Amino acid sequence: MNLAKNKQEIMKQVAVLVSDEQKAQPVEVIAVTKYVDVATTQVLVNLGVQHLGENRVDKFLEKYHQVKGKSLTWHLIGSLQRRKVKDVIDYVDYFHALDSLKLAQEIQKRATKPVKCFLQVNISREASKHGFYVEELDGLLEELAKLDKIILVGLMTMTPFEASDDEKQAIFHQARLINENLAKKKITQMPFEHLSMGMSGDFALAIKEGATFVRIGQSFFKE
């Protein structure tokens, strides 16, 4: 694989999309390194990648402690079991999969500092996906407002693998509208200023609909 070429292509595509959409806010590209080893991840960092994302706690911790670089930002993007919160939460800069009140309460109990979290919403209502349904959000925020270690920076959502581009864009569009409405509530520690959505196959659609963080894995490591 040609990591330098792949990285250059991704960043160029994102820059063009940001310019075309006249976005006031930058789009941060998270390199999802769950399928590659520490050495390959280190090469990416040496090429200038600053945002790293992992799905699993063990892989996150392995890379956190071994990959070296200035100003790295670490994203835990996969589901987190409550029993593992204590092992990892203080190393996480952004947690993208807050999908239950009990998990939030465990983070509140274990974290020694506030954690920037994305609330995972299941807009497509897929049974196989985690996340809150849209109609659950208002009641949920009342409970989360009691937890001072949780900072809700925005929503995270995913689209069904088999969805058409139109269907994916509709889901991303709905996520943006919900995020904007939640931001208007101006709840303490809930700015809802970011959107985590879009992966290798659909990040262009996500950026057009307001994504500020995109989670890209396969496109970095293609042959």
N, C-alpha and C positions, 0 to 999 in steps of 0.2 A: 504494500500500500504506500501511496505517496502522501504522507500526512501534511507536508508543507503545501502541496498543490491543493489538496482537499480543503484545508483550512482557508487558504486564500480564496477559493471559489465560494465557500460558505459566507465568509465575511463580506466579499464583494456583493453577493446576492442580497444579503441583509442590508448593506449600506444603500443599495439601489432602491430597495423597498422602502426603507426609512425616508429616503429623499423623495420618492414618488408620492408617499402618503403625507409628506410635510409634517412628520411627527415631531412634536416639541420635546418628547421624552425619548431617550436612547433605548435601543433594544439590546438587551444583554444576551449573548449566546452562551448557553451552558453546554459544555462538552460532556456528554454522558458516557462515562468510561467503564460501564459495567462489564463489557465483553473483552476488555483488554487488560494487560498486566501493568504493574507499576512502571516498568521501563518505558512502555509505549506512552503511558500517561505523562511521564516525565518529558518525553520528546515534545508532546503537545505544549506543555508548560514552557519549555525552552523556545517554542515557536511563538510564544506570546499569549497563549490561552490563559485566562485568569479565573474563569468560572468553571468549576468541576462539579459534576453531579453523579451520585451513586444511588442505586436502589436498595442495596442491602447493607445492614449495619456492619457486618464483618469486613466487607470490601471497602466500605467508607473509611473505617478506622485504619485498615491496612494502608490505604493510600494517604490518608490524612497524616499519618506518622512517617511515611517514607518519601512522599513527593515533596520536593523543595522548590520554592519560588516566592518571590516578593508579592505581597498583596493578593494572595489567592483567596477566592471566595468559595466556600464549600456549601453545596446544596445536597440535602437528603431528599430524594424525589420519590422514593417508594414507600409503601405501607410500612408503618412502624408498630411493632408489637409493644404493648405497654410494659412488659417485663424487660425490654431492652432499652427503654427510654433513659434509664440512669447511666447506661454505658456510653451513650453517644451525644446526648442533647447539648452538652456544653461545648461541643466541638462544631456544632452546626451553625452556619450563618443564616441559611434559609431552609425551612422545612416546608415542602410543597404538598404534603398529603395529610393535612389535619382532617380526619374523617369521622371523628366521634368525640362526644363531650367527655367520655371517660379518658380518652387519650389526652385531651387538653388538660384535664385535671391531674393526670400523671405528670405531664410536663411541668405544670404549676408546682407540683410537689418536689420534683427532682432538679429542675433547672436552677442554677445559681445566678442567672442574669436573664433579662427578657429575651425571648426568641421570636424572630421574624417568621411568621407562618402564613402559608396560603391555605385558605379554606377550600377543601376539595368538594366540588359540586358535580353531581351526576345528572347533567342536563339531558342526556340521551336516555336516561333511566334504564341503562343496561344492567341486568341482574349480575353480570360477571364483574362489574366495576364497583369500587368503593366510592364513598362520597355521599354528601347530603342531597336530598331532593330540594328543589327551589323553595317549595312551600314550607320547608322546615327552618329556613334561615332566620326569620324574624324572632321566633321563640328561642332559637339557639343563641343568638347574639346577646339576649338578656342574661343568659347563663355565663357566656364567655366574658362578658363585661366585668364579672366578679374576679377574673383571673389576671393579676397584674404581670405575670410572666409571659403572657401571650400577646403578641402584637400582630394583628391581622392586617398584613400589607396588601392583600388582594385575594382573588379567587384563582384556583387552578381547575382546569377541566381537560378532558380527553374526548376524542371522537371515536365512534365505532370504526373498527378496521375496515369494514366493508362499505362504509358510507361513501356516497358520491361527494364530489367537491362542493356542490350546492348544499348538500346536507351538512357537511362539515362547516361551511361558512355560516350557515344559519345557527349552528350550535355556538360557534365563536362569537357571533353577533349577539346572541342572547346573553352570553357570559359578560360581554362588555356592558350591555345595558344594566344587568343586575349589579355589576361592580360599581357602575356610576351611581346607581340609586342608593347603594349601601354607603358610598362615600358621602353622599349628601346628608346622611344622618348625623355625621360629625360626632361619632361616638369615640370617647377617649380610648387611645391605643388601637383604633380600628380605622386607619386612613384609607384603606382600600384604594391605593394609588397604583397598584401593579396588577398585571394579568399574566399568569404562567400558563401558556397554552401554545401548542404547535410543536411537532417533532419533525424528523427528517422528511416525511412524506407530505406534510401539510403546513410547514411553518410559514410559507409565503401567504397562505390564506389567513393564518392566525395574525400575522403582522398587519395585514390589511384591516383586520377587525380590532386592532388595538393591543395585541400582545406586547408586553415589555420584557418578558423573559421567554425564550424558546429553548426547548430541551432537545438537543441534536446529538444522536449517537452514530447511527449507521453511515451518514454522509461524511463523517470525519474519517471513517475507517474502510471505505470502499476501495477496491483494487483499482 
